[in-house]
Amino acid sequence: NQQTNIISPNVWIYSICNCAGSAGHTTLLALYITHQTAYDGGFDKDRIQFSKTVLGKDDSSWRLPMPHDDPLQPLYKGLPLPVCVLNAVDIEYDENESFESTAKDNAESLHVASRHMAVWKVSSNGNNISKFAARGGPQGSKNPRKSFGADLADPYAESDTSVQGSVDAVLRVVCQAMMDTEKDKNVVPSAEYEQLLLSVVGASGTSPATIVPCLEYLRDRVGVPRDLPLASARYFRAYLNWGIDVLSK
């Protein structure tokens, strides 16, 4: 109810469904291991495309420019971002008690808010995140450890401390690119950021090819909603993919 500032139950229901389904790329892999027949889902014509979309392998769902909405997991029927973040950009729920129309009318502001939230979460825990990503380095994840059924679950993996500083520098550039909001920057970052990314890696003395697996490790393990809401997580993954592309040239 808008007059009492209480969000209608249907908004909460959509939000819960959005959160529960939005970590689909990790859930899908776990389900495939234990229930391979269920993986097909009965969608003979569409299941391959659905799988690619969930796993970020369709060349669009984790790529810039980012589509306004997610084709499989609608972002705006529930809360796309925390209320305080939406309020900061003057976005409120509409007469249908969802965010579908207001999000469309304020698409640029919503894109900016989504990126800013990702930057805030990364920068507020930067040391631990760079350490986590460094598990993908050449000497990372080498220690003997317990295995888990889910492919991406590896909580006991050790980091490659020799590349953590370089990973940290790269993540700072990624965040700087996400913060660029002079205009709607829902595009691939400019050559200026590409050059900056290459220069910080060069200054660290680390090979770009060494950093790429670290960014991939982090990208594939961004948990939704644990780490970020989907509206922000998809931007973070897309900017990480941009960094991967630049360093892979």
Secondary structure, DSSP 8 states (H G I E B T S, - for coil): -TTTT---HHHHHHHHHHHHHTTHHHHHHHHHHH-GGGGGTT-TTTHHHHHHHHTT-SSSTTSSS--SS-SSS-SSSS-SS-HHHHHHTT----TTSSSHHHHHHTHHHHHHHHHHHHHHHHHTTHHHHHHHHGGGSTTTT-S-----SSTT--TT----HHHHHHHHHHHHHHHHHHH--SS---S---HHHHHHHHHHHHHHT--HHHHHHHHHHHHTT--TTTTS-HHHHHHHHHHHHHHHHHHT-
